[in-house]
Amino acid sequence: MDTILPSFVNGDWWMPPAGADATVVRDASTGAEVVRVSSEGIDLAGALDHAREVGRRSLGALTFHQRALLLKQFAQALTARKDELYELAKTAGATVRDSMIDVDGGIGVLFTYSSKGRRELPNARAILDGPVEQLSKDGSFLGRHVYTALPGVVVQINAFNFPTWGPLEKLAPAFLAGLPTIIKPATPTAHLTEAWVRILVDSGLLPAGSLQLVSGALPGVFELLRLGDVVAFTGSASTADALRAQAPAGVRFSAETDSINASVLGPDALPGTPVFDAYVRQLFIELTAKAGQKCTAIRRAIVPAASIDSVVSALREMLAAKVVLGDPHAEGVTMGPLVSLAQHHEVMSHAHQLVRAGGQVLLGSFSAPDVVRADGTTGPAPDGAFAAPMLIGFGADAPAVAHEVEAFGPVSTVIGYSSLEEAADLVNRGGGMLVTSVATDDEAVARELWERIAPYSGRVLLLDAADARTSTGHGSPVPHLVHGGPGRAGGGEELGGIRAVKHFMQRTAVQGSPDMLTAITGVWHAGARVSSDGEHPFRKPLARLRVGDRFASGEREVTLDDIETFAHFTGDTFYAHMDDEAAAANPFFPGRVAHGYLLVSFAAGLFVDPAPGPVLANYGLEDLRFVTPVSPGDRIRVELTAKQITPRETDEYGEVRWDGVIRNQDDALVAAYDVLTLVAKE
């Protein structure tokens, strides 16, 4: 590694000029210099223009599926070299377990968004949101909502604790949405972010301008932002407030900030029960993983007053048995140092503040611990940022500081409560959390706490005996669910599956005729032009099939014998199909009527082309509705229109959604649904 950490901007690696002022990054265990960080002289305006022009163009040329496939390839490229990232992370105090959370977690986000992008999004560049809105009686004027990519760039401002996972959780949904990204890592771990960015650059997979890295400060960045740009911030609540105030009008600002997360032990979770053990184990993990430097860590353990001693005792035993504090380079070390001496000073300062406010140190101390050094010896490490786990106790009358001050390290408080109402009040005094967990086997307890704490929490984990072993844990956000929270937690959302993708897009209401909406969205709308060229659409591969291709069947009469045969064959002898008098007494039926599924089956017989061809399989129906009952002697016909065509990037087939409509002899709508098929490309 060079002495000065490079940036990657404008399509190339860039270094500050000789003699530039730089911040020294030191090994968290030994204090040895690792690298210097500076962005002095960087052309930030040029980098933003490069992203908006080159990056936006290269990403905009790709569909969601093509971007999703690239995310998978990014993940594979990082997986192949993740051992390098693990080794480098030791300089920042990360153990192997810590790197699994950060590195593997970040790679997992890429894989998840790749999968979700290909399964849940069309192979297109826009997302339809919600159903069609009928704006005229005759169906000639429609409206619907459409998401399209913002025209700008995402500027990431990241925290030091997750140099891989943090930027990747922002990059994945933004990339999928079609927005280029500029990453600004936190200085203490900037070299770790630079390492994985370099891997992606070296892979040759990155579309031009889609990803840039600024190693160092972002001088005057807010003066350079404009409508369509996004700032995605992770860090302290106070810094988020200061930066948000600088954001120009029209620039979206998303914040995920520190929060005083809580974990509640239910009154039923007594010592010796599986859920009590799971609670203590979870508290142990959140105290020690990443040396407690997690925005989702448990900062307040809310425990029945009578169980505090038991929780402290069990936690003490677990810490004694499992924690080996030291340099991650040493064999057997399970917990490393804080990221820097500056961070160590801040954590200790906040812990002292909690004690001065009346907190009692129940576990740990402020004394410098002996640690395992890189050479395997044990002793003091004055140049290392080591801190042993600490638990500070308060009663239910804990002062405000217990709910407002966060020691961002291996420090938690334990606060006693006497009723569920009091427990919920204690939780909510945190002013908005990224996550709150509740450990209980009592469903009534879980329900009451949920109702009280949910508005104050971005995520709620319900821990019981059934999920104690399978739960991902209090402090582990997953790509499928939102990561963020109200109030102090920042008020933003990251992750959450496709929800996060939409944060980087603009939802626009579009109004027009069926033909216009079909042309704009690529999805056929009822009333738009159709094509019936005489060839059955099922004979057309994707290469020749077009949205609007239609098949209209002849009629088929539905007889009483048909209804009775279907009833006896399937076992569905519901009275509406078998008892004329009882059916006539039903307000929905004129008498005996055909089964809805009989009509769908007859419709398939009317539209299916039986010979082998490009249609490979029918894999489902969606949005099926039965509208008009069909009586014996009625005749039905079906219209099938190619509604949406989605080729798969990695397969020789694609998905076709057909608009299915069944009508009777009076042209009344009998049923409507979408038929889903897999169709060969050629």
N, C-alpha and C positions, 0 to 999 in steps of 0.2 A: 504494500500500500504506500502511495506517495505521502510525503509529509503533510501536504495540504490536500484535503478531500475535494475531488473534482465535482462539478455539477454537470448535468446532461441537459443542454438547452439548444434550441435551434438546430436539432439534428446531429449534434456533435458534443463530445466531452470538452468542458471548458474549465480552465484554472484561473484563479485570481492572479494579478500581477505580482511579481517578486516584491517582497517587503510589505505586502498587505497585512493589515491587522487581522489576527486570527485568534480564535478561542481554542485553548488546549483541551482535548478530551483525554482523560486519564483512565487507566485500568481501575475498575471499581474495587478490586481486591488489593492491589499493590501500590497504586498511585503512579505507576509508570506511564509515561506519555504514549498514547496510542496513535493519535492523529490530531491535526489542527483543522479547524473549520472556519471558512470565510467565504462570503459571496461578494466581497468588495469589488466594484467595477462591473458587476454582471449586467447584461442588457435585459432587464426584466420586461421592459416594454416590447422588445423584440421577441422574447419568449412567449408573451401573451398573444402577440400578432401571429406568431408561428402556429400556436395552438388553434387560434380561431380560423386561420386561413388553411394551413396545410393539414392540421390534425382534424379539424371539422370536416374538411373535404374527404379525407381518406376514410374516416369512420362513416361519414354520411353515405358513402358509396356501398357500404355493406348492409346487409339485412341483420335482423336480430339473431337469426340462426348462425350466420357467418361470424358475427362478433362472439356469440356464445361458444362456437367451436374454437376460436382463438383463445378464449379464457381457459378452456380445457388444455390447450397446448401450452399456455403460460404455466399452468399448474404442473404439467408434466416436466417442463424444463426446470422449474424450481425443485421439484421432487428429486430429480436426477442429481442435483448438487446441494441438497439441503444439509448434508454433513458439513459442508464448508460454512454454511450459515450458523449451524450449531456451534462450531468451534470458535468462530468470530464472536458469537454472542457471549462467550465466557468472559470476554474483556469487560462486558457491561454487567457482570454479576449473575448471568443467567445459567442455571443448571440445565441438565438435559431435560428434566421435567418442564422447566420454564420455557425452553425452546420448543418443546412439543406444543405447548399452549400457543406460543407466538408464531412460530414458523409453520408447523403443521396446521394450526388453526387458520392462518392466512391462506395457505394452499387449499384448505378445505372450503373456504369461501369461494375461491375461484371455481373449484369443481362444482359446488352447489349452484352457483349462478349460471354456469355453463349448462348444467342439466335442466334447471328451471327455465332458462331462456329458450331451450329447444323444445321443452314439453309444454310450456304455458304461454309462449308468445308466438305470433304468426311469423312466417318466413318473409317478413316485410319490414317497413321502417316506421310504421305507425301502429298504435294500439287503440282499438275501439273500446270505449268505456260505457257499459250499460246498453240497454236495448234501444231500438229505434223509437223515436217519439213521433206519433202521428199528429201533424200540425194542420191537416185539412181533412174534410170528410171523405173526399174521393181518393185520398192517398197520393195526390200529386205533389204534396209539399211535406217534406219530412225533416226531422232534425235528429242529431245524435252528437255524442261527445267523442272527441278523438285526441289522443296524446301524440305529440310530435316532439322531437328533440329540441332542447333550447339551443340558441344560436351561439352560445359562448363557450367558456372554458371553466373547469372546476379547479379552484385553487385550494389545495389541502394544506391545513396547518395542523401538525400532528403532535401528540404527546410523546414523551421519551420511553414510556413503559412497554409499548408494543410496536417496535419499529418495522415489523413485517405485517402482522395481522391488522394493525391500525390503518395503514395506508391502503392495504388490499381490500379491506371492507368498504372503503370509499370508492376505490378504483373499479371494482367489479360491477356494481350497478351503474356507475357513470359510463363506463366503457360500453356496457350493454345498451344503455340509452342512446349512445352515439356521441358522447361528449369527451373531448380530450381533457387530460388532467396534468396539472403541475403539482408536484409533491414537494412540500417543505417539511422535512423531518425535524424533530427536536435535536438540538446540538449534541447532547450527551450520547445519543445512539444513532447519530446521522450516518456513521460508517456502516452500520448494519443495514440501514435502508439502501445506501449506495450499493452494497454488495448484491442485493437481490435485483435492484434495478439494472445493474451491470449484466447480470445473468440474462435478463430479458432482452436487453439491447444486443448482447452477443448472439442470442438465439436467432436474430433476424426476423422474429415473428411480429414485432410491433409495427402496426401501420404508421406511416410517417406522421410525426407531430402528435401522436396520440398520447404519449407519456413523456414528461420532462421532470427533471429533478433539480431543485435548487438547494445546495448544501450550504446553509447559512441563512442569513436574514433575508426578508423580502422588503427592501427599502421602498417606501412609497407605493406599495401595491394597491392600496385602496383608492388612490388617486387614478389608477390605471384601469380600474374595473368599470364595467358598464352593464346596461340592461342585457340580460341573458347569461351573465356570468353567475357562478355559484361559489361561495366560500363554505368549505366543510371543515369545521374546527373541532378538535378534541383537546381538552386541557382544563384549566381551572375555571370556575364560574366567574370569578372576578375578571380574568383575562377575556373570557367570552363576552362579558358585558362591555368591556372597553373596546374590543374589536367590532362588535356589532354596531356600536354607535358611529364607527367610521365608515361602515358600508354605504355606498351611494344608493340612492333610490333605485329600485328595480333589480338590485343584486340580492339574490337569495342568500341567506346566512343560516346555515344549519350547525347547531352546536350540540355536542355530547360532552358534558362536563362532569367534574367530580361530584359525588353525592354521598350523603351520610346514610348509606344503605343499612337496612335492618333485617334481622332474622329472628323470628318469633318462635319460641318453644311453647307448644300447646300445653295446657294444664293436664292433659291426659298422658303426655309423654314423660312418664316417670322413669327414673334410673332403672336400668335392666331391660327396658323395652327396646325393640329394634329401632323405633323412630327416635328415641333419645340418643341411641348410639349413632344414628345417621346424622343427627343434629350436631353432635360433638365432632364427628368426623368432618362434616362440612365446615364447621368453624375452624378446625385445625387447618384444612386446606386453604381457606381464605386468609388465614394469618401468615402462612408460610410460602405459598406459591408466589413466584415473582417477588419474594420478600415483602408480600403485602402491597406491592405497588400495582394495584389493579383498581380501575375506576368502579368496578363492580364488587369489590371485596366487602365483606361484612364489617361495618364500622360500629354497629350497635347490636349486641346480642340481647334481645328482649326476652327475659326468662321469668317464670313464676318465682316470686321471692323465696319460696321454700325450696326451690331447686338450684339456687345459685351455687351453693357449696358443692353440690354434686356435679354441676357442669364444670366448675373450676377444677375440682379434683380429677375428673375424667380427662379434661384437657391437659392438665399438668402431666398425667401419666403418658398420654399420647405424645406430647412434645418431647418428654424425656426419652421415649422409646424410638422415636422416628427422626428427630431433627439432628443433623450433623451440620453445624454452621462452619462455612469456610470458603476458600477459593474454589470455584467450580472446576478448575484444572486438576484438583486433587481427587484421588479415588475415594468414593464413598460419601462425598459431600452431597447433602440433600437440600441445603438452603444457602444461597449466596448472599452477597452484600447488597445494599442499596446501590443505586446507579452511580452515585457520586458523593463526595464529602459534603458538598453543598446541600444535597438532598437529605443526607443524614442529619445535618444541622437543623434543617427545617422540620423533619419528623420529630426529632427530640424536643425542639422548641414547642411544637404543638402538643406533644405528650405532657410536657411540663405544665402547659396551660390547662390541660384537663385536670391534672393533679391539684394545681393551685385553686381550681374551682370547686374542690371538694372530693375529687376522685381518689380512690384508694388503689394502690398498685397491688393487684392480687396475684399476678404472675409476671416474672421478668424483673428487670431493673434498668436504671439509667447508666449503669457501669459498662465500660467497654468490655465486651466478652472475649474470652480466648477462642481462637478459631483454628481450623485446620488450614495450614498454608499450602501453597502449591507443591512444595517438596515433601509433604506428608507430615511435617512436624506440627505441633500444636503450641499455641502461645498467642500473645497480643499481636495485633496488626494495626499499628497506629496510622498507617497511610491508607488503610482500607475502610470502606463505608459500612462496616458491619453493625447490625443491631439485632439483638435477640428478641423473639416474640414477647409481647407485653399485653397484659389484660388489666384494664382499669375499671374498678367497680363504682357504681352509683346506685342510689335508691330511686324509687319512682318520682321523687321530688327533685330529680337531677336538674341542675341549672341549665339555662338556655345554651351555654357553651358546649354541653355534652351532645347537643343536637345540631351544632353549627360548626364546630372545629373538627377538621379532618387531619389526623396524622397519617399522611400518605405513605404508609409502610406497615411493618408487622405489628400494628397496634389496633386493638379493638376495645370497646367498652362493654361492660355487661350491666344491664339495668333491670331491676326487679319490678314486677307488676303484680297486682292482686285481682284484676278482673279483665275480661276481654275488652271491655270499653276502654279501660286504662291502657291496655297493651296497644290497641289501635291508635289511641291518642299519642302515645309515645312514638310510635312509628311515624305518624303524620307530622310530628313536630320537626322532622327532618326537612320539611319544606320542599319535597319532591325528590324521589329516588329513581335511580336507574333500575333497581331491582329490590324487591322485598321477598323473603321466603318465610313460609309458615310450615313448621314441622308438627304434624298431628295426624292421628288416625281417626279423629272424631270429625265426621263430615259437617256436623252442626257448627263446630268451632271454626272449621275452615271456611264455611259459608259466611258466618258472621264477620270474621276478620276480612275476608275477601271484599265484602260489600263496603266495609269501612275504609280499607286501605287502597283499593284499586285506583281511585281517582288521583292518588298521590304517587303512583308507581308506574313506571314504564313496563315492567315485567313482574309477574308474581309467580313464584315457584311454590307449589304445594308438595311438600315432602311427606310421604307416608311409608308404611312398611312395604307396600306393594311396589313402589318405584325407588326405594332407597338405593338399590344397586344399579338401576338403569338410568337414573336421573343424571343429566349432564352437569348438574350442580348450580348452586347459587351464583357463582361468579363467572359462568361460561355462557355468554350470548351465543346463539346459533343463527346461521344465516337465514333460516326459515322464518324467524320471529323478529319483531322490531327490537332494536337496541337504541334506547334513548329514554327520556323521562321528562315529566313536567317540572316546572319551577326551577329549583337549584340545579337539577340535572340537565338543564339547558333548553328544554322544550323542543328538541329536535328528534328526528328518527333516522337511524341507520339500519341497514339490513331489513329484515321483514319480507324476504322474498321479492316478488315483483313490485311490491309497494315501494321499495327503495328505488327501483328503476324509475318509477313515475315521479320521484322527487326531482329528477334531472330532466323532466319533460314538461311541456306546457299543455294543459287540457283546454281544448278549444271547442266551443259549440259550433257545429257546421249545419247550415240549413240549405235545403235545395230540393230539386226533384229527385225521384228515385234513380234516374239515369246519372245525374250529377254526383249523387252520393256514391253510386257504384263506381264511377270513374275515379273519384277522389280516394276512396278507401280500398278499392280492389275487392270488395265484398258485394255480392249481388243483393239488391234491395227489392222487396216486392213492389211490382209496378214498373220496374226497369225493363229495358228491352231484353228479349230472349231470342235464342236461335234454335230453330228446329229444322235441321238440314236433311232430315230423313234417316240419318245414321244414328243408331242408338248410342247415347252418350257413354254407355258402359263398354262400347267397342273402342273408345278413344283413350289412348295413353295420355299421360300428363302433357306430353309434348304437343298434342293436338287438342286437348280439352281446353275449353275456354269458359270463364265465368259467364253465366247466362245460358249455357247450353241446356236445353230442356227436353224431357221426354213426357209426353202426354198419353196416358193409356186409354184403352177402351173401357166400357162399363162391365161390371159384374153384379149380378143379382145376389142378394143375401137372403137365403131361405131359412125357414124354421128348422129344417133338417140340419142345415149348416150350424145353427146355433146350438141345437141339442147335441149334435155329434161333438162339437168343440167342448161343450160343457162336460160331457161324460168322459171324453178322451183326456181332458186336462184335470178333471176333478173340480172345476170351478162351476158349481151349481148354485151360485148366488141367485136369490129369488127373482131378481130383475130379469134374468134370462130364462127362468123355468116356470114361473107362476104368473100368469097373465093378470089375475085379479090383484095380487099383491103388488105387482109392478105398476099397475094403473093407479094404485093408491099412493105411490111415491110421487112427490111433486115434480120430480125431474123426468119422469118417463111416461109415454102415452100408453104403455103396455109392455109386453115382453120386447126386449131389445137385444141387439147383438153385443157380444163382449167387445170392449175396446181393443183388446189384443188380438181378437179374431180379425177385426178390421185391418189392423196393422199387418197381420200375416197375409191377408188377402191382397193388401196393397203391394206387399213385396212380390207376391205372385204376379201382379199386374205389371210391375216395372223391372223385375230382374231379367237379365239376359243370361240364359243358363249355360251357354257354351263357354269353355275356357277363353280367357281374354285378359286384358290389362287389369281388370278389377280383381284384386288378390284376396280381399277379405272385407267383411262388414264387421266393424269393431264397436258398434254401439249406436244408440239413439240418444238425443238430448232434447230437452224442452218439449217433451210430448204432452199435448193437451187434447182432451176429447171435448168437443164443443156441441155437436148436434147428435142426439141418439139416432140409431139406425134400426128400423123395425123390419120384421120379415116382409120380403117383397120389395124393399128399397134397393136401389142400384147405386153402386159406388164406383168412382174412378179416381185416379191419382195423377198428380203432376209432380215431377221431380226435376229440380233445377240446380245446376252446379252453382253453389253459393260462394264457396271459398276454396282455393287450391293452394296447398302448402307443400311444396317439394321438400324433402329431407336432404340435408347437405351431404350426409355420409352414407345414404342408402340409395338403392336403385328404384325407389318408390317414394310416393308422397301421400299426403292425406287430402281427401276431398270431402268437403262438407256439402251435403245436398239439402236443399229446401224441399221438404216433403209436405204435400197438401192433399188431403182426401176430401172429396166433395160428393154429394148425393145427386140424384136425378134432377133435383130442383136447383142445383148449383150452390146449395148451402154448404158452409164449411163444416165438415164432420170431424176432422182431426188435423193438427199441424205439428210438425216435428222436424228435427234435423237428423239425417242419416249420415253416419260417418263411415267412410270406406278407405281402404289402402289401395292405391292404384300405381301400377308400374309407370316409370317415366317414359319408357320406349316400348 
